[in-house]
Amino acid sequence: MTEATRACPYCGAPLTNPRRVQCGAPECKRQYRNERQRTFQAQHRAVSGRSYSRRYDKPRQKAYPITCAHCGQQATVTKTTAKYCSHECFYDAQYGDQRPCDDYRGRRNRPRWKQAERALHAAATGTRSVTAWVAGQCRRCGSQFVRRQSGIGVQHCSKLCQLRDKAARRRALEAGAEPAVTSRWRIHQRDGWTCHICGDPVDRDAVVPDLAAPVLDHVVPLARGGSHSEDNLKTAHFYCNSVKRDLVDGWSALAG
């Protein structure tokens, strides 16, 4: 074995390899890399006057002295076409007291409730609004809504009701039936919120999987060629509809 003639400058361990400058321990490696980086940065600053950075970093932006067109103060900007020293001076010169927002960041920085309040006020006074708002009764649940115009013919109070209606139409298409425009709330009102299978009233506030929750039952099931229209849809309990399955005659068929 070669006799050690040197020691690690960081931890004092013997160096048996004459080509090594540190022992190879993680902490000694870290100290050695840091020392090399400090030496390199010091040499680079002595030549260029600044520390070395990655080659793909953007260079420093140029500075141009101007006189603000609004307040008249001297300022330094980064564009040759700039006329104002700050956003505040720009908004003061453009809008005066009628600024879009107090912090000069435009309409997007206002809360959504404030945007809706301004839009509804503009609609009520007959002035033009940035976004159209619609009001009506949900085709599925029957609740009154006021919401943003997101498409042609807004008929649902929320995205959830819209997705549930789409799922019902998709199920009808998969069964080979032609889906028609239906309103769950209108069908329940027509049937007096009474189950057509057992004759008992349904619980209006209950939701599936509650056994008394109101659902729509296809009198002639889709599996037997029934249509997805209001003429073939009636109110039923979730329990009654589940027991009936795809039978046509309801409880009479079950009893038989």
C-alpha positions as CSV (number, residue, x, y, z in Angstrom):
1,M,0.0,0.0,0.0
2,T,1.3,3.4,-0.9
3,E,2.4,5.5,2.1
4,A,0.2,8.6,2.7
5,T,2.1,11.8,2.2
6,R,-0.8,14.2,2.4
7,A,-3.9,14.9,4.4
8,C,-7.4,16.1,3.4
9,P,-7.5,19.9,3.8
10,Y,-11.0,19.8,5.2
11,C,-11.2,16.8,7.6
12,G,-7.6,15.8,7.9
13,A,-8.0,12.2,6.6
14,P,-5.0,10.7,4.9
15,L,-4.9,10.9,1.1
16,T,-3.5,7.7,-0.4
17,N,-4.2,8.7,-4.0
18,P,-1.7,11.4,-5.2
19,R,-4.3,12.8,-7.7
20,R,-6.9,13.6,-5.0
21,V,-7.3,17.1,-3.5
22,Q,-9.9,15.9,-0.9
23,C,-10.8,12.6,0.7
24,G,-14.1,12.1,-1.1
25,A,-16.5,12.5,1.8
26,P,-19.8,14.3,1.0
27,E,-19.0,17.2,3.3
28,C,-15.5,17.6,2.0
29,K,-16.8,17.5,-1.6
30,R,-19.3,20.2,-0.8
31,Q,-16.6,22.5,0.7
32,Y,-14.3,21.9,-2.2
33,R,-17.0,22.8,-4.8
34,N,-18.0,25.9,-2.8
35,E,-14.4,27.0,-2.7
36,R,-13.9,26.5,-6.4
37,Q,-17.1,28.5,-7.1
38,R,-16.0,31.4,-4.9
39,T,-12.7,31.6,-6.6
40,F,-14.2,31.5,-10.1
41,Q,-16.7,34.2,-9.3
42,A,-14.0,36.4,-7.8
43,Q,-11.9,36.1,-11.0
44,H,-15.0,36.8,-13.2
45,R,-15.9,39.9,-11.2
46,A,-12.3,41.2,-11.5
47,V,-12.6,41.0,-15.3
48,S,-16.2,41.9,-16.1
49,G,-17.3,43.8,-13.0
50,R,-20.3,41.4,-12.3
51,S,-20.9,37.8,-11.2
52,Y,-21.2,35.1,-13.8
53,S,-24.7,33.9,-14.5
54,R,-26.2,31.3,-16.9
55,R,-25.7,32.0,-20.5
56,Y,-29.4,31.9,-21.4
57,D,-30.4,34.5,-18.7
58,K,-31.8,37.7,-20.2
59,P,-29.5,40.7,-20.2
60,R,-30.4,43.7,-18.0
61,Q,-33.0,46.0,-19.4
62,K,-31.9,49.3,-20.7
63,A,-33.0,52.4,-18.8
64,Y,-34.2,55.6,-20.5
65,P,-34.7,58.9,-18.7
66,I,-38.0,60.7,-19.4
67,T,-40.2,63.5,-18.1
68,C,-43.7,62.2,-17.1
69,A,-46.4,63.6,-19.3
70,H,-48.8,63.8,-16.3
71,C,-46.9,64.8,-13.2
72,G,-43.8,66.3,-14.9
73,Q,-41.3,64.4,-12.7
74,Q,-38.1,62.9,-14.0
75,A,-38.2,59.1,-14.2
76,T,-36.3,56.1,-15.6
77,V,-38.3,53.6,-17.8
78,T,-37.4,50.6,-19.9
79,K,-39.2,51.5,-23.1
80,T,-38.4,54.3,-25.5
81,T,-42.2,54.9,-26.1
82,A,-43.2,55.3,-22.4
83,K,-44.8,58.6,-21.5
84,Y,-45.7,58.1,-17.8
85,C,-43.6,57.3,-14.8
86,S,-46.1,54.9,-13.3
87,H,-49.4,53.1,-13.7
88,E,-51.0,55.7,-11.4
89,C,-50.1,58.6,-13.7
90,F,-51.2,56.6,-16.7
91,Y,-54.7,55.9,-15.3
92,D,-55.0,59.5,-14.0
93,A,-54.3,60.9,-17.4
94,Q,-56.6,58.4,-19.2
95,Y,-59.6,58.2,-16.9
96,G,-59.3,60.9,-14.2
97,D,-61.7,60.0,-11.4
98,Q,-63.5,57.3,-13.4
99,R,-60.8,54.6,-13.0
100,P,-61.6,51.0,-13.8
101,C,-60.2,49.9,-10.4
102,D,-58.6,51.6,-7.4
103,D,-55.3,49.8,-7.7
104,Y,-55.1,50.3,-11.5
105,R,-55.2,46.7,-12.5
106,G,-58.4,46.7,-14.5
107,R,-61.7,44.8,-14.2
108,R,-60.1,41.4,-13.5
109,N,-58.9,42.4,-10.1
110,R,-62.5,43.1,-8.8
111,P,-64.3,40.4,-6.9
112,R,-66.8,38.4,-8.8
113,W,-69.7,39.6,-6.7
114,K,-68.7,43.1,-7.5
115,Q,-68.5,42.3,-11.3
116,A,-72.0,40.7,-11.1
117,E,-73.4,43.7,-9.2
118,R,-72.1,46.2,-11.8
119,A,-73.4,44.0,-14.7
120,L,-76.9,43.7,-13.1
121,H,-77.0,47.4,-12.4
122,A,-76.0,48.1,-16.1
123,A,-78.8,45.8,-17.3
124,A,-81.4,47.3,-15.0
125,T,-80.6,50.9,-16.1
126,G,-80.6,49.9,-19.8
127,T,-76.9,50.5,-20.4
128,R,-74.6,48.1,-22.1
129,S,-72.8,45.6,-20.0
130,V,-69.7,43.7,-20.6
131,T,-71.3,40.3,-20.0
132,A,-74.9,39.2,-20.5
133,W,-76.8,37.8,-17.5
134,V,-80.0,35.7,-17.7
135,A,-82.7,34.8,-15.2
136,G,-85.2,32.0,-15.3
137,Q,-86.4,28.7,-13.8
138,C,-84.2,25.6,-13.9
139,R,-85.6,23.0,-16.3
140,R,-84.5,20.2,-14.0
141,C,-85.0,21.3,-10.3
142,G,-87.4,24.2,-10.8
143,S,-85.3,26.7,-8.8
144,Q,-85.1,30.4,-9.9
145,F,-81.6,31.4,-11.0
146,V,-79.6,34.4,-12.2
147,R,-76.4,33.5,-13.9
148,R,-73.9,34.5,-16.5
149,Q,-74.8,33.9,-20.2
150,S,-72.5,30.9,-21.0
151,G,-74.2,29.7,-24.2
152,I,-77.3,29.8,-26.3
153,G,-80.5,29.0,-24.3
154,V,-79.4,28.8,-20.6
155,Q,-82.0,26.6,-19.0
156,H,-80.3,25.3,-15.9
157,C,-79.4,26.8,-12.6
158,S,-76.0,25.1,-12.4
159,K,-73.6,22.9,-14.2
160,L,-74.7,19.9,-12.1
161,C,-78.3,20.1,-13.3
162,Q,-77.1,20.5,-16.9
163,L,-74.8,17.4,-16.6
164,R,-77.6,15.3,-15.1
165,D,-80.0,16.2,-18.0
166,K,-77.3,15.3,-20.5
167,A,-76.7,12.0,-18.7
168,A,-80.5,11.2,-19.0
169,R,-80.5,12.0,-22.7
170,R,-77.3,10.0,-23.3
171,R,-78.9,7.0,-21.6
172,A,-81.9,7.3,-23.9
173,L,-79.7,7.4,-26.9
174,E,-77.8,4.3,-25.8
175,A,-81.1,2.5,-25.5
176,G,-82.1,3.5,-29.0
177,A,-84.7,6.0,-28.1
178,E,-85.0,9.5,-29.5
179,P,-84.6,12.0,-26.5
180,A,-87.0,14.9,-26.4
181,V,-86.8,18.2,-24.4
182,T,-88.1,17.3,-20.9
183,S,-88.4,19.2,-17.7
184,R,-88.2,17.2,-14.5
185,W,-89.7,19.9,-12.4
186,R,-92.7,20.4,-14.8
187,I,-93.4,16.6,-14.8
188,H,-93.4,16.6,-11.0
189,Q,-95.8,19.5,-10.9
190,R,-98.1,17.8,-13.5
191,D,-98.3,14.7,-11.4
192,G,-98.8,16.6,-8.1
193,W,-95.6,15.2,-6.6
194,T,-97.3,11.8,-6.3
195,C,-95.8,8.4,-7.2
196,H,-97.8,6.9,-10.0
197,I,-96.8,3.3,-9.0
198,C,-97.9,3.3,-5.3
199,G,-100.1,6.4,-5.2
200,D,-98.3,7.9,-2.2
201,P,-96.7,11.5,-2.3
202,V,-93.0,11.8,-2.7
203,D,-90.7,13.8,-0.5
204,R,-89.8,17.0,-2.5
205,D,-86.7,17.7,-0.4
206,A,-85.2,14.2,-0.5
207,V,-82.5,13.2,-2.9
208,V,-81.3,9.8,-4.1
209,P,-80.4,7.4,-2.5
210,D,-83.3,8.3,-0.1
211,L,-86.1,5.8,-0.8
212,A,-88.7,8.5,-0.8
213,A,-86.8,10.8,-3.2
214,P,-88.7,11.8,-6.4
215,V,-87.4,10.4,-9.7
216,L,-88.8,10.0,-13.2
217,D,-90.0,6.6,-14.3
218,H,-90.4,5.6,-17.9
219,V,-93.9,4.1,-18.1
220,V,-92.8,2.1,-21.1
221,P,-89.2,1.3,-20.2
222,L,-86.4,2.3,-22.6
223,A,-85.3,-1.3,-22.8
224,R,-88.8,-2.2,-24.2
225,G,-88.9,0.6,-26.8
226,G,-90.2,3.4,-24.7
227,S,-89.5,7.1,-25.6
228,H,-87.7,9.7,-23.5
229,S,-90.5,12.2,-23.6
230,E,-92.8,13.9,-21.1
231,D,-95.7,11.7,-22.3
232,N,-93.8,8.6,-21.2
233,L,-92.3,10.0,-18.0
234,K,-94.1,10.0,-14.6
235,T,-93.2,10.8,-11.0
236,A,-92.2,7.9,-8.8
237,H,-90.4,7.1,-5.6
238,F,-86.8,6.0,-5.9
239,Y,-87.7,2.8,-4.1
240,C,-90.7,2.1,-6.4
241,N,-88.8,2.8,-9.5
242,S,-86.0,0.5,-8.4
243,V,-88.4,-2.4,-7.6
244,K,-90.3,-1.9,-10.9
245,R,-87.1,-2.4,-13.0
246,D,-88.0,-2.7,-16.7
247,L,-91.6,-4.1,-16.2
248,V,-94.4,-2.4,-18.1
249,D,-97.4,-2.9,-15.7
250,G,-95.7,-1.8,-12.5
251,W,-97.0,-3.3,-9.2
252,S,-99.6,-5.4,-11.1
253,A,-96.8,-7.2,-12.9
254,L,-94.8,-7.7,-9.6
255,A,-97.9,-9.1,-7.9
256,G,-98.5,-11.5,-10.7
